[in-house]
Amino acid sequence: MAEVRFKLNGKDVVIDVDAKERLVDTLRKRFHLTGTKLTCGSGDCGACTVLFNGKAIRSCTCLTCMCDGQEVVTIEGVMPMNGGKLHPMQQAFMETGAIQCGYCTPGMILTGIALLNENPDPTLDEIKVALAGNLCRCTGYWKIFDAIQLCAKRMKEAKAE
């Protein structure tokens, strides 16, 4: 067992973990953050995506011990870290109808946020590349692309004000 200290959704946490414990299991079982889904377990579907120091990662392929001293944000932490309001990405997903069954939505939203953190004005091709590791069976992706483009536009406009 190893003691791991990290920031989770804006709060400092300290836990003892086995060296082989995956982050997805820690989030779901210890912290009851079930917005992080466990589906493929091999990093192929993106349903377990979280932000790790602002970058989108697959939590099923990350060991919890790697989080020591780092910052992790799950879908549950997006709104509280945005002053209790919906993040513009969440709002854009709702407005464009990018949410159908909702299973992939947390991973898609977090991937979109990570993309805009790095590239505030992505092209459609750049959005497609960023989402390449996130699978969706319901939307056909176009509404998700629209949501990310809408969010980028609104964030750009807000910054200009």
C-alpha positions in Angstrom: 0.0 0.0 0.0 1.1 3.5 -0.8 -0.2 6.8 0.4 -1.3 9.0 -2.5 -2.1 12.7 -2.2 -3.8 14.6 -5.0 -6.4 17.2 -5.8 -9.7 15.7 -6.9 -12.3 18.0 -8.2 -10.7 20.9 -6.4 -10.3 19.2 -3.0 -7.2 17.7 -1.5 -7.5 14.0 -0.9 -5.2 11.4 0.7 -5.7 7.7 0.3 -3.8 4.4 0.7 -3.8 2.4 -2.5 -2.4 -0.8 -3.8 0.3 -0.2 -6.5 -2.0 -1.9 -9.1 -5.2 0.0 -8.4 -6.5 1.8 -11.4 -7.7 5.4 -11.2 -11.2 4.5 -12.6 -11.7 2.0 -9.8 -10.5 4.5 -7.2 -12.9 7.2 -8.5 -15.9 4.9 -8.7 -15.5 2.7 -5.7 -13.8 4.9 -3.1 -15.2 8.3 -4.1 -18.5 7.2 -5.7 -17.9 9.3 -8.8 -19.8 7.2 -11.2 -19.8 9.7 -14.1 -16.5 8.1 -14.9 -17.6 4.9 -16.7 -15.8 1.6 -16.8 -16.5 0.0 -20.1 -13.6 -1.5 -22.1 -10.9 -1.4 -19.4 -8.2 -0.9 -22.1 -8.4 2.8 -23.0 -10.2 2.2 -26.3 -13.6 3.8 -25.7 -13.0 7.0 -23.7 -16.0 6.5 -21.3 -13.5 6.7 -18.4 -12.0 10.0 -19.5 -10.9 12.4 -16.8 -8.8 15.6 -16.8 -5.3 14.9 -15.4 -3.6 18.3 -14.9 -5.9 19.7 -17.6 -5.3 17.0 -20.2 -7.8 14.2 -21.1 -6.6 10.8 -20.1 -8.2 7.3 -19.9 -8.5 6.5 -16.2 -8.8 2.8 -16.8 -5.1 2.8 -18.0 -3.8 5.1 -15.2 -2.7 3.8 -11.9 -3.9 5.8 -8.9 -0.4 5.9 -7.5 0.5 8.0 -10.6 -1.8 10.8 -9.3 0.4 11.7 -6.4 0.8 15.4 -6.4 -1.4 15.8 -9.4 -4.9 17.3 -10.2 -7.8 15.1 -11.4 -11.1 16.4 -12.5 -14.1 14.2 -13.2 -17.4 15.3 -14.8 -18.7 15.8 -11.3 -16.1 18.4 -10.7 -16.7 20.5 -13.8 -19.6 22.5 -12.5 -18.3 23.2 -9.0 -15.0 24.4 -10.5 -17.0 26.7 -12.8 -18.6 28.6 -9.9 -21.6 26.2 -9.6 -22.7 27.0 -13.1 -22.7 24.7 -16.2 -19.5 24.8 -18.0 -20.0 26.3 -21.5 -19.2 22.9 -22.9 -22.0 21.3 -20.9 -24.4 24.0 -22.0 -23.3 23.6 -25.7 -23.9 19.8 -25.5 -27.4 20.4 -24.2 -28.3 23.0 -26.8 -27.0 21.0 -29.8 -28.6 17.8 -28.7 -25.2 16.1 -28.4 -26.6 14.0 -25.5 -28.6 11.0 -26.3 -28.2 8.0 -24.0 -25.6 10.0 -22.1 -23.2 7.1 -21.5 -20.3 8.6 -23.4 -21.2 12.2 -22.6 -18.9 12.7 -19.6 -15.8 11.6 -21.5 -16.8 13.6 -24.6 -17.3 16.8 -22.5 -14.0 16.4 -20.7 -12.2 15.6 -23.9 -13.8 18.7 -25.5 -12.7 20.9 -22.5 -9.1 19.5 -22.7 -9.0 20.3 -26.4 -10.2 23.9 -25.9 -7.7 24.3 -23.1 -4.9 23.6 -25.5 -6.5 25.0 -28.7 -9.3 27.5 -28.2 -10.2 27.7 -31.9 -9.9 24.1 -33.3 -10.9 23.1 -36.8 -13.4 20.4 -37.5 -10.5 18.0 -38.3 -8.7 18.9 -35.0 -11.9 18.2 -33.1 -12.2 14.8 -34.9 -8.6 13.9 -34.0 -9.1 14.9 -30.3 -12.3 12.7 -30.1 -10.7 9.8 -31.9 -10.4 7.8 -28.7 -14.0 8.5 -27.6 -16.7 6.1 -28.9 -20.4 7.0 -29.2 -23.1 4.6 -30.4 -26.0 7.1 -30.5 -25.3 10.5 -31.9 -23.3 9.9 -35.0 -20.8 12.4 -33.7 -22.0 15.4 -35.7 -23.9 17.0 -32.8 -20.9 16.5 -30.6 -18.7 18.2 -33.2 -21.3 21.0 -33.3 -21.3 21.3 -29.5 -17.5 21.7 -29.3 -17.5 24.3 -32.1 -20.3 26.2 -30.4 -18.5 26.2 -27.1 -15.3 27.4 -28.8 -17.2 30.2 -30.4 -18.9 31.3 -27.2 -15.6 31.1 -25.2 -13.9 33.2 -27.8 -16.7 35.8 -27.8 -16.7 35.9 -24.0 -12.9 36.4 -24.0 -13.3 39.3 -26.5 -15.7 41.1 -24.2 
